[in-house]
Amino acid sequence: MSLNIPSLASVSELFNLSWFNDDFYTLVLRLVINMFFLTLLIRFLYYPHTKRKDYLFTYYLIGTITFFVCFGLKKLDIDTGMGLGLFAIFGIIRYRTDPIPIKEMTYLFLIIGVSVVNSLASNKISMAEMALINGTLVGVTFVLERLWLLKHETRKTIVYERIDLIRPEQYQELKNDLEERTGLKINRVEVGKINFLDDTAQIRIYYFADAQEFSDYSNNN
């Protein structure tokens, strides 16, 4: 008794599957381009300033997932509403339990935008135009990150117990006391909530972290 094993061709016809087509080469080429520009943005522009490995992990995966999702949906007949819904999905899943600082959110939108452009570019867009789009985004980010904004002002909120120094006329003495305690060269100080029951106040200090080799784990504090 012989077994009749169906061939790959018959399986493909039965389930209407396509094992290979010319779009595979397009996918590989655009994936290489996308990963190249993502690496420039994430690894060489964002990470050297922040040293945040968690966002490094997040940006690479979100950029790659966005690229594959958009490339796959490109082969389907989707309208503008579907495209807007895709962005809404990424807006919903943006780790709502842990608010993302505005700079990290900007990089996230930049990563998603680059991945969408590289995946949805039609045949009417030449490789030179894609290179110009990606190069412009990387170039503008480089200028803002490395040339114009060399000194990034970081802020930190602390609980301060000497509320006798929070009066406006005591500003300089307050600033000197904070510099002596923290060892930082503080640019400016803002007084927030005051608790007279505990004799404490929330003080927000601003300083240049890069120039003082002082790393802050969260710029949202």
C-alpha positions in Angstrom: 0.0 0.0 0.0 1.6 3.3 -1.1 1.0 6.7 0.5 0.0 9.5 -1.8 1.9 12.5 -0.4 0.8 15.8 -1.9 3.5 17.9 -3.5 4.2 21.5 -2.5 2.6 22.7 -5.7 -0.6 20.9 -5.0 -0.6 22.3 -1.4 -0.1 25.8 -2.7 -3.0 25.4 -5.2 -5.2 24.0 -2.5 -4.7 26.7 0.1 -3.9 29.5 -2.5 -0.4 30.0 -1.1 2.6 31.6 -2.8 5.9 30.3 -1.5 8.1 32.9 -3.2 7.7 36.0 -5.4 9.8 39.0 -6.5 8.6 41.1 -3.5 11.0 39.1 -1.3 14.0 40.9 -2.8 12.2 44.3 -2.2 11.5 43.3 1.4 15.1 42.4 2.0 16.5 45.6 0.4 14.1 47.9 2.3 14.7 46.0 5.5 18.4 46.6 5.2 17.9 50.3 4.5 15.5 50.6 7.4 17.8 48.9 9.9 20.7 51.0 8.7 18.9 54.3 9.4 17.4 53.0 12.6 20.9 52.2 13.8 22.1 55.7 13.0 19.2 57.2 14.9 19.1 54.9 17.9 22.6 53.6 18.5 24.7 56.6 17.4 22.4 59.6 18.1 20.1 58.7 20.9 22.0 56.1 23.0 25.4 57.9 23.5 23.6 60.8 25.4 21.1 58.8 27.4 22.6 55.3 28.0 19.1 54.0 28.3 19.2 50.3 27.2 15.5 49.9 27.8 14.6 52.4 25.2 17.3 51.0 22.9 15.5 47.6 23.1 12.1 49.2 22.6 13.0 51.4 19.6 14.6 48.6 17.7 11.7 46.2 18.2 9.0 48.8 17.6 10.8 50.0 14.4 11.1 46.5 13.1 7.5 45.5 14.0 6.2 48.7 12.4 8.2 48.0 9.2 6.9 44.4 8.8 3.3 45.3 9.7 3.2 48.1 7.2 4.9 46.1 4.5 2.5 43.3 4.9 -0.6 45.6 4.9 0.8 47.3 1.8 -0.1 44.2 -0.2 -3.7 44.5 0.9 -6.4 47.0 -0.1 -6.4 49.3 2.9 -7.7 52.9 3.0 -6.6 56.0 4.9 -8.8 55.0 7.9 -6.9 51.7 8.3 -3.6 53.6 8.2 -4.8 56.0 10.9 -6.0 53.1 13.0 -2.6 51.6 12.8 -1.1 54.7 14.4 -3.8 54.7 17.0 -2.8 51.2 18.0 0.7 52.2 18.6 -0.5 55.3 20.5 -2.5 53.0 22.9 0.2 50.5 23.6 2.9 53.1 24.5 3.4 51.8 28.1 0.8 53.9 29.8 1.9 52.7 33.2 5.2 54.4 32.7 4.9 57.9 31.1 7.5 58.5 28.5 9.5 61.8 28.6 8.9 64.1 25.6 12.3 63.5 24.1 11.9 59.7 24.2 8.4 60.1 22.7 9.8 62.2 19.9 12.4 59.5 19.1 9.6 56.9 19.2 7.5 58.8 16.7 10.6 59.3 14.6 11.4 55.6 14.6 7.8 54.7 13.6 7.8 57.4 10.9 11.0 56.2 9.3 9.9 52.5 9.4 6.5 53.4 7.8 8.2 55.5 5.0 10.7 52.7 4.2 8.0 50.0 4.1 5.2 51.8 2.3 7.2 53.6 -0.4 5.8 52.7 -3.8 7.6 52.0 -7.0 7.1 55.6 -8.0 9.5 56.7 -5.3 13.1 56.2 -6.3 15.9 54.9 -4.0 17.5 58.4 -4.2 14.3 59.9 -2.9 14.1 57.4 0.0 17.7 58.1 0.8 17.0 61.8 0.8 14.0 61.4 3.2 15.9 59.1 5.6 19.1 61.2 5.3 17.2 64.4 6.1 15.6 63.0 9.2 19.0 61.7 10.4 20.7 64.9 9.5 18.2 67.2 11.3 18.4 64.9 14.4 22.2 65.0 14.3 22.3 68.8 14.1 19.8 69.2 17.0 21.4 66.5 19.2 25.1 67.2 18.6 25.6 70.7 17.3 22.8 73.0 18.5 21.9 71.3 21.8 25.3 70.3 23.1 24.2 71.2 26.6 21.1 69.4 27.6 19.5 70.9 30.7 18.3 68.2 33.1 15.8 68.7 35.9 15.3 66.8 39.1 12.7 67.3 41.9 13.9 66.8 45.4 12.2 67.1 48.9 13.9 70.0 50.8 13.5 70.5 54.5 14.9 74.0 55.0 11.7 75.9 54.2 13.2 79.0 55.7 15.3 79.4 52.5 12.4 79.2 50.0 11.5 82.9 50.3 12.5 85.0 47.2 15.0 87.1 49.1 16.8 83.9 50.2 17.1 82.5 46.6 20.9 82.7 46.4 21.4 81.1 49.8 19.0 78.4 48.8 20.9 77.8 45.5 24.3 77.7 47.3 23.0 75.2 49.9 21.6 72.9 47.2 24.9 73.0 45.2 26.9 72.2 48.3 24.7 69.2 49.1 24.4 67.8 45.6 27.8 68.7 44.3 26.2 70.1 41.1 26.5 73.4 39.4 22.8 74.4 39.4 21.5 76.8 36.7 18.2 77.7 38.4 15.8 76.6 41.1 12.0 76.4 41.3 9.9 76.0 44.4 6.9 73.7 44.1 4.5 72.4 46.7 5.1 73.5 50.3 4.1 71.3 53.3 4.1 73.3 56.5 3.0 70.3 58.5 6.2 68.4 57.7 8.3 71.6 57.2 9.3 70.4 53.7 9.0 71.7 50.1 9.4 70.3 46.7 12.3 71.9 44.9 13.1 71.5 41.2 16.7 72.0 40.2 18.0 72.5 36.7 21.6 71.6 35.7 23.7 70.4 32.7 24.2 66.7 33.4 26.5 66.1 30.4 29.0 68.8 31.4 29.2 67.5 35.0 29.3 63.7 34.3 26.2 63.2 36.3 23.6 60.8 34.9 20.0 61.1 35.8 17.9 57.9 35.3 14.8 59.9 34.4 14.5 63.3 32.9 10.9 63.3 33.8 11.6 63.7 37.6 
